Amino acid sequence: MKHILLSLSLTALLSASLPALARNNPAVQPIFFEHLQAALSTSEPAPVIQPGSVTEVTLSGLAWAVDNVKNDPVPLVIEFYSSNQNDCAISPLTTDNECGLQETATPAAAAQYPGRVRFLRIDVNQYPILLNGPDVRVLPSHIVVAAYTDTTHYTASKVGGYLDEAGLESLVKEDLSIDP
């Protein structure tokens, strides 16, 4: 998977091998970051992220974490899922709900990268603005946000569909060049 270098103007920023079944589209749309910037709260504190584990975040907490990548170069792997299991993909191989499968795979992968990669998850059922937008069309989905090169350029990629622990580790290795 190749990195896509996206550019946002400062004004817009301030105002606004993987499993065969995973769907891959590396371009993250600027609207995703505009939605997050609009959700950046001055009253809700930044989330407390525990190294080596997965942190459940609110929309504002996700906005804080993504914004913080500008100051703290630890990259993020963001998992989008739904507490409404009907919203999630069903594995054609096992007929299991992929959000349920992802719930165990992500913590196992996160444990391999304490202090080097932050793993977040957000329930799109609570924040419909994220569901079926240009970047989250299948659940679960993942967006990787790497360090900003300056205040307006960042590296981000996305993968839709279930990723087992090995798939997540491969994603981190390929996108971020970080070994477990």
N, C-alpha and C positions, 0 to 999 in steps of 0.2 A: 504494500500500500504506500503510495507516495504522499508526501506532505504537500499541502496547498498553502501558499503564503497569501493570506488575505489582508486587505488594507482597509482601514476605516479612518475617516477623518476624525480629528480630535473632537470636533463639534458633535459629530454623530455619536461618538463614543461616550461623550459626557451627557448627551441628551437621550439619549436613548439607551507458517501457513495456517490460516484460519479455517474453522469448520466449513465444509462445503455448503452448508445451508445458510451461513451468514450472508446477508446482503451488504455489499460494500459500496459506499459512495463517499469519497474522501472530502468533498467540498462542504464546508459548514457555511451557511448563508449569513450575511451580516445582520439580517433581521433577528436571528437568535440572540446575538449580542446586544442589539437594540432593546429587545424585550427584557433582557437581564438588566441592562443599565437602567431602564425605567423602574425596575423592581428593587433597585439598590436603596435600601432603607437607611435613614439616619437615626431611626429610633430602635431598630432591631439590631442587636450586636452580631458581630461576625460569628459563624459557627465554630465550636471547639472541635477540631479534627484530631482524632486519636491516631497516632502513627501505627500502621500495620493493621488497621481495621477499616470498615466501611462506615461512613458517617451519613445518616439520613438528614437531608436538609430541606428547608422551606425554599420557596422561590427567592426570597430575599437572601437567605443563607447561601444559595447557589450563586446569586449575583455577587455577594461579598467575596466568595471563594474565587470566582473567575476574575474579579477586579484585583484581587490580591496577587494574582500571578504576575502582575506588573512589578510588584515589589519583592516578591518571594518566588524565586524561579523553580520551586517544586511543582512539577506538572500535575494535572488532574485527569483522572478517568472518571467520567460522569455516567452513571447508569440511569436510564429512564425506564420506569416500569409503571404498572398500574395495580392498585389494590383491588380493582374490579377485574377479576381474572378473565372476564369475557372480552376485555380489551386486548389481551395478550395473544401472541401467536401460539399455535399448537404445533408441536414437533411432529412432522409427518412420519418420522421413524418410530417414535415411541408413543405418540398421542399425548405426551405430557405437556402441561402448560409451561411455556418457555420462561415466563416471569418467575414461576416457582422454581424451575431448575436454576435460573440465574441467581436466585437468592442464596444458594449454597456455594455456587462457583465463585462469585465475586469476593466473599470474605477469604476464601482459600487463596486466591491470587493476591489479594491485598496484603496478606501476611508475609508475602515474599518481598515486599518493598517498603518496609517501615522507614519513614523519614525521607524516602526517595521519590515516591509517587503517592499522591493523595487520592483515595477512592471515595466518591460521593454517590449517593443515590437519591432520586427524587420521584415521588409518586405523581405522575401526570394527571391522575384522577382528581387530585386536589388543585391542580393548576392547568385547566383546560387550554389555556393559551399556548401551552407547549405541545399538546396532543394534536397530531395531524398537521402540524406546521411544516415548513419546508425541511426541517431537520429530524423530526421525530414522527415517522409514518408507520413504524412497526415497533411493537414492544416485545421484549426489551430492545433498547438501542443504547449505544455508547458514543459519547463524544470525548475525544482526547484534546485537552488544551495544554499546549506547551508554553514555554516562556515567551513573553513579548520581547521583540528585539529593540523596541523603543515604545513610546506611549501609544502608537497607532498601528503597529504591526505585530501580529501573533501567528502562531502555527496551530491549526486545529484540523482534526479529521473526525469522521464518524463511521460507524459500522452499525447496521441494523440487524437484529436477530440475536439469538442466544449464542453466547460464547462460553465454552467450558473453561476450566482453570487454565489448561494449556493454551487455549485460544486467546484468553486475556493476556497471558504471559507473552505470547507471540505478538499480540498487538502492542504491548508496551515495548518489547524489544525492537520491533520494526519501526514504530512511530517515534519512540523516544531514545532508542539506543541504550536501554537500561536492561541489563541482565538480572534475572532473579537472584 
